[in-house]
Amino acid sequence: MKYLKQPKIEDIIFIVFLIVSCLILLIIGLYSIKQSEMDKLSNDFYSKNSIHLLVNEKKYNLFDEVEQYLNNHEFILFKEHISSNPNLKGVYSNGDIDIPPLIKGTFFEKEDYERERKVAVIGRDVKEIVVKNNKSFIYFNNIPYEIIGVMGGPFKSKLDYSIYINLTTLPKSTSTNVLYVIDGSRKTKHTVQKFLIKENKKIVELDIERKGSSVIINENISGNLLNFLFLLILLCSNILSFSFWIYKKRLLISVQYLIGLNLLFIFFILAKNYLLMLIFSFGVGFLLFIAFNINEYISNSTELNNIFLTGFASYIALNLVLFLITIPTFSPIKLMKVLK
């Protein structure tokens, strides 16, 4: 039994392969996160799930409708064109949403909306700032809004000139053709389209042209196809590496079977060692990734942790299936042939 626990060259090769696989998985995940951030910054911080709505009736309160249908959703609501300044918007958020990158300060919090606090979050290049009593303010309709946060991304964008004010402090609209944008998850978008738009003739969904790298990719090849190709490559590489590892263990399996060990027991020990290598390799890969990308990990820890756990669980499930498929192929006749 000690022979089963001794590290062999195939074990070392396989551990290196798993570490590299973990690193590649996290690097691709980080790239996807950064691409999504760049696309949002190129589109007024609206994601591909954002929905642009035009309210064509006076005094219609879209905000009440949104709260009714999206109370259990995480979303952010923008009200546009509330002044002559196109960069000034009313903002309301619900839940743990993806907020704009902040240079300093904080974004709106639930208490700000509940108490209807006159607060604002501005871009780093906004000039219309008034300082009073060591506090900074931005004025809207001659009303001072205290600045609680300053936004700014890794490159120049319209976000640098944007002014977000607490939507709950705005007076109700008395005009038609009021533009809103709701942004959130795919589920949120589906809910808005199915319930809020389909059953309400006062609201019209607008088709807004997007900018950024996601548009270029979508014009040539769909995101689903890219994901499929990536998963296919990952699947094939894992099957090949597993086949190599199990091929190198065929002599060990034959010897253990010859001395009287049950074949299922032999594979159980192999599977246990395999799982330990998988845990060790993914752990090392994860720590190496964090060591070389500590700032990115701190900024995107939730997303990267989800990517890591999903990849790790997928590897375990896939290799469990491969073990179950491999066991029947080791018949007594084939095992004896290996020893000849």
Backbone hydrogen bonds in HBPLUS format (Angstrom, degrees):
<---DONOR---> <-ACCEPTOR-->    atom                        ^
c    i                          cat <-CA-CA->   ^        H-A-AA   ^      H-
h    n   atom  resd res      DA  || num        DHA   H-A  angle D-A-AA Bond
n    s   type  num  typ     dist DA aas  dist angle  dist       angle   num
A0004-LEU N   A0001-MET O   3.11 MM   3  5.45 136.6  2.31 104.2 114.7     1
A0005-LYS N   A0002-LYS O   2.97 MM   3  5.24 135.6  2.17 102.6 115.0     2
A0011-ASP N   A0008-LYS O   2.98 MM   3  5.13 124.6  2.29  98.8 113.6     3
A0012-ILE N   A0008-LYS O   3.06 MM   4  6.46 156.6  2.11 153.9 160.1     4
A0013-ILE N   A0009-ILE O   2.92 MM   4  6.17 164.4  1.95 151.4 155.8     5
A0014-PHE N   A0010-GLU O   2.95 MM   4  5.98 155.1  2.01 136.8 144.1     6
A0015-ILE N   A0011-ASP O   2.86 MM   4  6.07 153.5  1.93 148.0 155.2     7
A0016-VAL N   A0012-ILE O   2.98 MM   4  6.24 163.5  2.01 152.3 156.2     8
A0017-PHE N   A0013-ILE O   2.97 MM   4  6.24 156.5  2.03 146.0 152.8     9
A0018-LEU N   A0014-PHE O   2.94 MM   4  6.21 155.6  2.00 148.1 154.0    10
A0019-ILE N   A0015-ILE O   2.93 MM   4  6.20 155.2  1.99 151.3 158.1    11
A0020-VAL N   A0016-VAL O   2.98 MM   4  6.20 165.0  2.00 152.5 156.3    12
A0021-SER N   A0017-PHE O   2.87 MM   4  6.06 153.6  1.94 145.0 153.2    13
A0022-CYS N   A0018-LEU O   2.92 MM   4  6.11 156.0  1.97 145.4 151.1    14
A0023-LEU N   A0019-ILE O   2.99 MM   4  6.28 158.9  2.03 149.1 154.8    15
A0024-ILE N   A0020-VAL O   2.85 MM   4  6.09 161.7  1.89 153.2 158.2    16
A0025-LEU N   A0021-SER O   2.92 MM   4  6.07 159.4  1.96 146.8 152.8    17
A0026-LEU N   A0022-CYS O   3.05 MM   4  6.29 159.9  2.09 149.3 153.8    18
A0027-ILE N   A0023-LEU O   2.85 MM   4  6.02 155.9  1.90 150.1 157.6    19
A0028-ILE N   A0024-ILE O   2.91 MM   4  6.04 165.3  1.94 152.8 156.3    20
A0029-GLY N   A0025-LEU O   2.98 MM   4  6.13 151.0  2.07 138.1 147.0    21
A0030-LEU N   A0026-LEU O   2.82 MM   4  6.04 156.3  1.87 146.8 152.6    22
A0031-TYR N   A0027-ILE O   2.88 MM   4  6.10 154.5  1.94 145.5 153.0    23
A0032-SER N   A0028-ILE O   2.95 MM   4  6.19 154.6  2.01 146.7 153.0    24
A0033-ILE N   A0029-GLY O   3.00 MM   4  6.31 152.5  2.08 145.6 153.2    25
A0034-LYS N   A0030-LEU O   2.91 MM   4  6.16 162.3  1.94 152.7 156.9    26
A0035-GLN N   A0031-TYR O   2.82 MM   4  5.99 155.7  1.88 148.5 155.9    27
A0036-SER N   A0032-SER O   2.97 MM   4  6.11 155.2  2.03 142.5 148.9    28
A0037-GLU N   A0033-ILE O   2.98 MM   4  6.28 151.7  2.07 144.0 152.0    29
A0038-MET N   A0034-LYS O   2.90 MM   4  6.15 160.3  1.94 151.3 156.0    30
A0039-ASP N   A0035-GLN O   2.91 MM   4  6.11 156.9  1.96 147.8 154.3    31
A0040-LYS N   A0036-SER O   3.01 MM   4  6.21 152.9  2.08 144.2 151.2    32
A0041-LEU N   A0037-GLU O   2.95 MM   4  6.21 158.0  2.00 149.1 155.2    33
A0042-SER N   A0038-MET O   2.97 MM   4  6.14 140.1  2.13 141.0 151.7    34
A0043-ASN N   A0040-LYS O   3.04 MM   3  5.03 150.4  2.13  99.7 109.1    35
A0045-PHE N   A0040-LYS O   2.47 MM   5  4.11 134.8  1.66 156.6 147.7    36
A0046-TYR N   A0043-ASN O   2.90 MM   3  5.46 146.1  2.01 116.2 125.5    37
A0050-SER N   A0047-SER O   3.13 MM   3  5.43 165.3  2.15 112.1 115.0    38
A0051-ILE N   A0182-ILE O   2.83 MM 131  5.28 152.8  1.90 146.0 155.2    39
A0182-ILE N   A0051-ILE O   2.96 MM 131  5.28 158.9  2.00 148.7 152.7    40
A0206-LEU N   A0052-HIS O   2.80 MM 154  5.34 170.3  1.81 152.3 155.3    41
A0053-LEU N   A0180-TYR O   2.74 MM 127  5.09 168.9  1.76 150.3 154.1    42
A0180-TYR N   A0053-LEU O   2.83 MM 127  5.09 166.0  1.85 152.2 156.8    43
A0054-LEU N   A0204-VAL O   2.79 MM 150  5.08 158.0  1.84 148.8 156.5    44
A0204-VAL N   A0054-LEU O   2.98 MM 150  5.08 151.5  2.06 136.2 145.4    45
A0055-VAL N   A0178-VAL O   2.85 MM 123  5.11 173.9  1.86 152.0 153.0    46
A0177-ASN N   A0055-VAL O   2.80 MM 122  5.23 112.7  2.26 133.7 151.9    47
A0178-VAL N   A0055-VAL O   3.03 MM 123  5.11 148.9  2.13 142.4 144.3    48
A0056-ASN N   A0202-LYS O   3.07 MM 146  5.67 163.6  2.10 157.3 162.1    49
A0065-GLU N   A0062-LEU O   3.05 MM   3  5.13 115.1  2.49  98.5 114.3    50
A0066-VAL N   A0062-LEU O   2.89 MM   4  6.17 159.7  1.93 159.9 165.9    51
A0067-GLU N   A0063-PHE O   3.04 MM   4  6.29 161.6  2.07 150.0 154.3    52
A0068-GLN N   A0064-ASP O   3.09 MM   4  6.27 146.5  2.21 139.6 148.5    53
A0069-TYR N   A0065-GLU O   3.04 MM   4  6.31 165.6  2.06 157.3 159.2    54
A0070-LEU N   A0066-VAL O   2.81 MM   4  5.57 154.8  1.87 152.1 159.3    55
A0073-HIS N   A0070-LEU O   3.05 MM   3  4.99 164.2  2.08 108.6 112.2    56
A0075-PHE N   A0094-ASN O   3.01 MM  19  5.38 142.1  2.16 138.1 149.8    57
A0094-ASN N   A0075-PHE O   2.82 MM  19  5.38 160.2  1.86 166.4 164.6    58
A0076-ILE N   A0183-ASP O   2.87 MM 107  5.32 149.2  1.96 152.0 160.6    59
A0183-ASP N   A0076-ILE O   2.93 MM 107  5.32 164.6  1.96 155.8 160.9    60
A0077-LEU N   A0092-TYR O   2.62 MM  15  5.07 172.7  1.62 166.1 168.6    61
A0092-TYR N   A0077-LEU O   2.88 MM  15  5.07 149.2  1.97 146.2 153.6    62
A0078-PHE N   A0181-VAL O   2.77 MM 103  4.98 165.3  1.79 152.1 157.1    63
A0181-VAL N   A0078-PHE O   2.89 MM 103  4.98 152.5  1.96 139.5 144.0    64
A0079-LYS N   A0090-GLY O   2.79 MM  11  4.83 152.0  1.86 140.5 144.9    65
A0090-GLY N   A0079-LYS O   2.97 MM  11  4.83 162.1  2.00 141.6 144.2    66
A0080-GLU N   A0179-LEU O   2.93 MM  99  5.48 159.2  1.97 151.6 157.7    67
A0088-LEU N   A0085-ASN O   3.13 MM   3  5.63 168.9  2.15 119.1 122.0    68
A0163-ILE N   A0087-ASN O   2.86 MM  76  5.92 162.6  1.89 147.1 142.9    69
A0089-LYS N   A0163-ILE O   2.85 MM  74  6.23 161.8  1.88 170.3 175.7    70
A0165-ILE N   A0089-LYS O   2.91 MM  76  6.32 160.1  1.95 160.0 166.3    71
A0091-VAL N   A0165-ILE O   2.84 MM  74  5.95 155.1  1.90 165.7 168.6    72
A0167-LEU N   A0091-VAL O   2.95 MM  76  4.77 166.8  1.97 132.3 128.2    73
A0097-ILE N   A0095-GLY O   3.03 MM   2  5.73 127.3  2.32 107.1  91.9    74
A0152-GLY N   A0101-PRO O   3.01 MM  51  5.77 157.4  2.06 141.4 145.8    75
A0103-ILE N   A0150-VAL O   2.71 MM  47  5.59 159.4  1.75 153.3 160.7    76
A0150-VAL N   A0104-LYS O   2.90 MM  46  5.42 163.7  1.93 153.0 152.4    77
A0106-THR N   A0148-ILE O   2.90 MM  42  5.91 157.0  1.95 137.4 139.1    78
A0112-ASP N   A0109-GLU O   2.92 MM   3  5.36 132.2  2.15 109.1 122.1    79
A0114-GLU N   A0110-LYS O   3.02 MM   4  6.31 166.5  2.04 154.9 159.0    80
A0115-ARG N   A0111-GLU O   2.99 MM   4  5.98 158.0  2.04 145.9 150.5    81
A0117-ARG N   A0112-ASP O   2.95 MM   5  5.11 157.2  2.00 147.2 153.4    82
A0116-GLU N   A0113-TYR O   3.15 MM   3  4.85 151.5  2.24  95.3 103.8    83
A0119-VAL N   A0117-ARG O   3.00 MM   2  5.67 123.2  2.33 108.1  92.0    84
A0146-GLU N   A0118-LYS O   2.97 MM  28  6.43 145.8  2.09 152.8 142.0    85
A0166-ASN N   A0119-VAL O   3.21 MM  47  5.97 151.7  2.30 173.4 169.9    86
A0120-ALA N   A0146-GLU O   2.75 MM  26  5.84 147.2  1.85 151.6 148.7    87
A0148-ILE N   A0120-ALA O   2.86 MM  28  6.06 161.9  1.89 169.1 172.7    88
A0121-VAL N   A0164-TYR O   2.81 MM  43  5.10 154.3  1.87 144.5 153.4    89
A0164-TYR N   A0121-VAL O   2.78 MM  43  5.10 169.7  1.79 161.5 162.8    90
A0122-ILE N   A0149-GLY O   3.06 MM  27  6.48 154.1  2.13 156.7 151.2    91
A0151-MET N   A0122-ILE O   2.66 MM  29  5.93 162.0  1.69 150.0 156.6    92
A0123-GLY N   A0162-SER O   2.75 MM  39  5.08 137.2  1.94 163.3 160.4    93
A0126-VAL N   A0123-GLY O   3.29 MM   3  5.61 169.4  2.30 116.5 117.1    94
A0124-ARG N   A0151-MET O   2.96 MM  27  5.77 127.4  2.24 161.6 162.1    95
A0125-ASP N   A0160-ASP O   2.85 MM  35  5.26 152.7  1.92 138.4 145.5    96
A0129-ILE N   A0127-LYS O   2.68 MM   2  5.56 141.5  1.82 108.5  96.5    97
A0130-VAL N   A0137-PHE O   2.87 MM   7  5.08 168.0  1.89 147.7 151.6    98
A0137-PHE N   A0130-VAL O   2.70 MM   7  5.08 147.1  1.80 144.2 155.7    99
A0132-LYS N   A0135-LYS O   2.78 MM   3  5.27 159.7  1.82 159.6 162.9   100
A0135-LYS N   A0132-LYS O   2.85 MM   3  5.27 150.6  1.94 114.2 123.9   101
A0147-ILE N   A0136-SER O   2.87 MM  11  5.58 173.7  1.88 146.3 147.3   102
A0138-ILE N   A0145-TYR O   2.89 MM   7  5.22 151.3  1.98 140.5 149.1   103
A0145-TYR N   A0138-ILE O   2.78 MM   7  5.22 151.0  1.86 146.3 156.3   104
A0140-PHE N   A0143-ILE O   2.97 MM   3  5.23 160.8  2.01 142.0 146.5   105
A0143-ILE N   A0140-PHE O   2.96 MM   3  5.23 154.0  2.03 107.7 116.2   106
A0160-ASP N   A0157-SER O   3.10 MM   3  5.80 153.9  2.17 116.3 121.8   107
A0161-TYR N   A0158-LYS O   3.04 MM   3  5.52 153.7  2.11 111.7 119.4   108
A0162-SER N   A0159-LEU O   3.19 MM   3  4.93 161.5  2.22  99.8 105.4   109
A0169-THR N   A0166-ASN O   3.18 MM   3  5.81 163.0  2.21 116.0 121.3   110
A0170-LEU N   A0167-LEU O   3.17 MM   3  5.54 164.9  2.19 113.0 117.7   111
A0189-LYS N   A0185-SER O   3.03 MM   4  6.37 159.4  2.07 147.9 153.1   112
A0190-HIS N   A0186-ARG O   2.89 MM   4  6.14 158.6  1.94 149.7 155.4   113
A0191-THR N   A0187-LYS O   2.97 MM   4  6.20 157.0  2.03 146.8 152.7   114
A0192-VAL N   A0188-THR O   2.99 MM   4  6.25 161.7  2.02 153.6 157.9   115
A0193-GLN N   A0189-LYS O   3.01 MM   4  6.23 164.1  2.04 151.4 155.6   116
A0194-LYS N   A0190-HIS O   2.89 MM   4  5.95 155.3  1.95 149.1 156.2   117
A0195-PHE N   A0191-THR O   2.93 MM   4  5.82 166.6  1.94 150.3 154.0   118
A0196-LEU N   A0192-VAL O   3.03 MM   4  4.79 113.3  2.49 110.8 128.4   119
A0197-ILE N   A0192-VAL O   2.91 MM   5  6.20 146.8  2.02 167.4 174.3   120
A0198-LYS N   A0193-GLN O   3.36 MM   5  6.13 146.4  2.48 130.7 139.4   121
A0200-ASN N   A0197-ILE O   3.15 MM   3  5.21 167.0  2.17 110.2 113.3   122
A0203-ILE N   A0200-ASN O   3.45 MM   3  5.96 168.8  2.47 110.2 113.4   123
A0215-VAL N   A0212-GLY O   3.31 MM   3  5.86 140.7  2.47 109.0 117.4   124
A0217-ILE N   A0213-SER O   3.06 MM   4  6.35 162.1  2.10 155.1 159.7   125
A0218-ASN N   A0214-SER O   2.96 MM   4  6.04 160.2  2.00 142.9 148.7   126
A0219-GLU N   A0215-VAL O   3.04 MM   4  6.19 137.2  2.23 142.7 153.1   127
A0220-ASN N   A0217-ILE O   3.18 MM   3  5.46 139.6  2.35 104.0 114.5   128
A0221-ILE N   A0217-ILE O   2.85 MM   4  5.87 172.9  1.86 166.9 169.4   129
A0226-LEU N   A0222-SER O   3.19 MM   4  6.56 156.4  2.24 148.8 155.1   130
A0227-ASN N   A0223-GLY O   3.01 MM   4  6.24 160.5  2.05 149.0 154.0   131
A0228-PHE N   A0224-ASN O   2.91 MM   4  6.13 153.3  1.99 143.6 151.4   132
A0229-LEU N   A0225-LEU O   2.89 MM   4  6.14 159.0  1.94 151.1 155.8   133
A0230-PHE N   A0226-LEU O   2.98 MM   4  6.19 159.2  2.03 149.2 154.9   134
A0231-LEU N   A0227-ASN O   2.97 MM   4  6.16 163.7  2.00 149.6 153.9   135
A0232-LEU N   A0228-PHE O   2.85 MM   4  6.02 149.9  1.94 144.9 154.1   136
A0233-ILE N   A0229-LEU O   2.95 MM   4  6.16 160.9  1.99 149.6 153.6   137
A0234-LEU N   A0230-PHE O   2.97 MM   4  6.18 162.3  2.00 149.3 154.6   138
A0235-LEU N   A0231-LEU O   2.81 MM   4  5.92 152.5  1.88 143.2 151.3   139
A0236-CYS N   A0232-LEU O   2.90 MM   4  6.10 166.7  1.92 152.3 155.3   140
A0237-SER N   A0233-ILE O   2.96 MM   4  6.09 164.6  1.98 150.6 155.0   141
A0238-ASN N   A0234-LEU O   3.07 MM   4  6.14 153.1  2.15 140.9 148.1   142
A0239-ILE N   A0235-LEU O   2.97 MM   4  6.21 158.2  2.02 150.8 156.8   143
A0240-LEU N   A0236-CYS O   2.96 MM   4  6.16 161.0  1.99 150.3 155.3   144
A0241-SER N   A0237-SER O   2.98 MM   4  6.11 159.7  2.03 143.7 149.5   145
A0242-PHE N   A0238-ASN O   2.88 MM   4  6.00 157.1  1.93 146.8 153.5   146
A0243-SER N   A0239-ILE O   2.88 MM   4  6.01 156.7  1.94 144.3 151.1   147
A0244-PHE N   A0240-LEU O   2.95 MM   4  6.18 154.4  2.02 145.7 152.3   148
A0245-TRP N   A0241-SER O   3.00 MM   4  6.20 160.1  2.04 145.2 150.5   149
A0246-ILE N   A0242-PHE O   2.86 MM   4  6.07 168.1  1.87 158.3 160.9   150
A0247-TYR N   A0243-SER O   2.88 MM   4  5.88 144.4  2.01 139.3 149.5   151
A0248-LYS N   A0244-PHE O   3.07 MM   4  6.30 152.1  2.15 145.5 151.8   152
A0250-ARG N   A0247-TYR O   3.23 MM   3  5.33 166.3  2.25 106.5 110.1   153
A0253-ILE N   A0249-LYS O   2.91 MM   4  6.17 163.1  1.94 158.8 163.7   154
A0254-SER N   A0250-ARG O   2.98 MM   4  6.14 155.4  2.04 143.7 150.2   155
A0255-VAL N   A0251-LEU O   2.96 MM   4  6.17 161.7  2.00 153.4 157.5   156
A0256-GLN N   A0252-LEU O   3.02 MM   4  6.18 170.0  2.03 154.8 157.6   157
A0257-TYR N   A0253-ILE O   2.95 MM   4  6.06 150.1  2.04 142.0 150.8   158
A0258-LEU N   A0254-SER O   2.90 MM   4  6.06 149.4  2.00 143.5 152.0   159
A0259-ILE N   A0255-VAL O   3.11 MM   4  6.40 146.7  2.22 148.3 155.9   160
A0261-LEU N   A0256-GLN O   3.06 MM   5  5.68 154.4  2.13 162.3 155.2   161
A0260-GLY N   A0257-TYR O   3.14 MM   3  5.31 157.6  2.19 104.5 110.0   162
A0265-PHE N   A0262-ASN O   3.04 MM   3  5.16 118.0  2.44  97.7 113.1   163
A0266-ILE N   A0262-ASN O   2.96 MM   4  6.31 154.0  2.03 153.7 161.4   164
A0267-PHE N   A0263-LEU O   3.02 MM   4  6.32 160.9  2.06 149.6 154.1   165
A0268-PHE N   A0264-LEU O   2.88 MM   4  6.05 139.7  2.04 137.4 149.3   166
A0269-ILE N   A0265-PHE O   3.03 MM   4  6.35 156.7  2.09 149.9 154.0   167
A0270-LEU N   A0266-ILE O   2.99 MM   4  6.30 159.0  2.04 147.1 153.5   168
A0271-ALA N   A0267-PHE O   2.78 MM   4  5.89 158.4  1.83 144.6 150.8   169
A0272-LYS N   A0268-PHE O   2.93 MM   4  6.15 150.9  2.02 144.2 152.2   170
A0273-ASN N   A0269-ILE O   3.00 MM   4  6.27 162.6  2.03 150.9 154.8   171
A0274-TYR N   A0270-LEU O   2.79 MM   4  5.97 151.9  1.87 147.0 156.2   172
A0275-LEU N   A0271-ALA O   2.86 MM   4  6.06 154.6  1.93 145.8 151.7   173
A0276-LEU N   A0272-LYS O   3.02 MM   4  6.30 155.4  2.09 146.5 153.0   174
A0277-MET N   A0273-ASN O   2.97 MM   4  6.25 154.2  2.04 146.1 152.8   175
A0278-LEU N   A0274-TYR O   2.92 MM   4  6.19 151.5  2.00 145.3 153.8   176
A0279-ILE N   A0275-LEU O   2.89 MM   4  6.17 162.9  1.92 154.0 157.3   177
A0280-PHE N   A0276-LEU O   2.94 MM   4  6.07 167.0  1.95 148.3 152.4   178
A0281-SER N   A0277-MET O   2.81 MM   4  5.87 165.3  1.83 148.8 153.5   179
A0282-PHE N   A0278-LEU O   2.96 MM   4  6.03 170.5  1.97 151.3 154.4   180
A0283-GLY N   A0279-ILE O   2.94 MM   4  5.95 148.9  2.04 141.6 151.0   181
A0284-VAL N   A0280-PHE O   2.92 MM   4  6.16 160.8  1.96 151.2 155.7   182
A0285-GLY N   A0281-SER O   2.84 MM   4  6.02 165.4  1.86 151.9 156.6   183
A0286-PHE N   A0282-PHE O   2.88 MM   4  5.92 155.8  1.94 141.4 147.8   184
A0287-LEU N   A0283-GLY O   3.02 MM   4  6.23 161.4  2.06 147.8 152.6   185
A0288-LEU N   A0284-VAL O   2.87 MM   4  6.08 157.5  1.92 152.8 159.3   186
A0289-PHE N   A0285-GLY O   2.99 MM   4  6.15 156.4  2.05 144.8 151.2   187
A0290-ILE N   A0286-PHE O   3.03 MM   4  6.30 160.9  2.07 148.7 153.5   188
A0291-ALA N   A0287-LEU O   2.90 MM   4  6.07 157.0  1.95 146.7 153.3   189
A0292-PHE N   A0288-LEU O   3.17 MM   4  6.40 151.1  2.26 147.8 153.3   190
A0293-ASN N   A0289-PHE O   2.94 MM   4  5.93 118.5  2.32 139.0 155.5   191
A0293-ASN N   A0290-ILE O   3.19 MM   3  4.96 142.3  2.34  93.4 104.4   192
A0297-TYR N   A0293-ASN O   2.89 MM   4  6.07 154.7  1.95 155.0 163.2   193
A0298-ILE N   A0294-ILE O   3.01 MM   4  6.22 156.9  2.06 147.1 152.6   194
A0299-SER N   A0295-ASN O   3.14 MM   4  6.35 154.7  2.20 142.8 149.2   195
A0300-ASN N   A0296-GLU O   2.93 MM   4  6.04 140.7  2.09 143.6 154.0   196
A0304-LEU N   A0300-ASN O   3.01 MM   4  6.15 169.1  2.03 161.6 165.2   197
A0305-ASN N   A0301-SER O   2.85 MM   4  5.85 155.3  1.91 146.9 153.8   198
A0306-ASN N   A0302-THR O   3.07 MM   4  6.27 155.2  2.14 145.2 151.7   199
A0307-ILE N   A0303-GLU O   3.01 MM   4  6.29 153.3  2.08 145.6 153.0   200
A0308-PHE N   A0304-LEU O   2.92 MM   4  6.12 162.0  1.95 149.1 153.8   201
A0309-LEU N   A0305-ASN O   2.94 MM   4  6.11 170.6  1.95 152.7 155.1   202
A0310-THR N   A0306-ASN O   2.93 MM   4  5.97 157.8  1.98 144.7 151.3   203
A0311-GLY N   A0307-ILE O   2.94 MM   4  6.06 161.3  1.98 147.8 153.1   204
A0312-PHE N   A0308-PHE O   2.87 MM   4  6.03 161.1  1.90 152.5 158.2   205
A0313-ALA N   A0309-LEU O   2.95 MM   4  6.02 165.7  1.97 146.6 150.6   206
A0314-SER N   A0310-THR O   2.97 MM   4  6.06 151.4  2.06 141.9 150.2   207
A0315-TYR N   A0311-GLY O   2.99 MM   4  6.20 154.7  2.05 147.1 153.3   208
A0316-ILE N   A0312-PHE O   3.09 MM   4  6.38 159.4  2.13 149.6 154.8   209
A0317-ALA N   A0313-ALA O   3.01 MM   4  6.21 166.9  2.03 150.1 153.4   210
A0318-LEU N   A0314-SER O   2.91 MM   4  6.01 165.8  1.93 151.1 155.4   211
A0319-ASN N   A0315-TYR O   3.01 MM   4  6.06 167.8  2.02 149.8 153.3   212
A0320-LEU N   A0316-ILE O   2.98 MM   4  6.07 143.6  2.12 144.7 154.5   213
A0321-VAL N   A0317-ALA O   3.16 MM   4  6.41 155.0  2.23 145.0 150.9   214
A0322-LEU N   A0318-LEU O   3.01 MM   4  6.35 153.4  2.08 144.2 152.1   215
A0323-PHE N   A0319-ASN O   2.94 MM   4  6.11 152.0  2.02 140.6 147.3   216
A0324-LEU N   A0320-LEU O   3.07 MM   4  6.34 160.6  2.11 147.0 151.8   217
A0325-ILE N   A0321-VAL O   2.94 MM   4  6.20 147.1  2.05 148.1 157.6   218
A0326-THR N   A0322-LEU O   2.90 MM   4  6.01 146.5  2.01 143.0 152.3   219
A0327-ILE N   A0323-PHE O   3.11 MM   4  6.27 156.0  2.17 156.2 159.3   220
A0329-THR N   A0326-THR O   2.96 MM   3  5.45 142.5  2.10 115.8 127.2   221
A0330-PHE N   A0327-ILE O   3.18 MM   3  5.78 162.3  2.22 118.2 123.1   222
A0335-LEU N   A0331-SER O   2.99 MM   4  6.26 156.4  2.05 156.2 163.7   223
A0336-MET N   A0332-PRO O   3.06 MM   4  6.24 153.8  2.13 145.7 151.6   224
A0337-LYS N   A0333-ILE O   3.10 MM   4  6.37 146.8  2.22 143.3 152.6   225
A0338-VAL N   A0334-LYS O   3.18 MM   4  6.45 142.9  2.33 142.7 151.3   226
A0339-LEU N   A0336-MET O   3.18 MM   3  5.34 131.1  2.43  98.2 110.1   227
A0340-LYS N   A0337-LYS O   3.18 MM   3  5.30 149.9  2.28 100.3 109.2   228
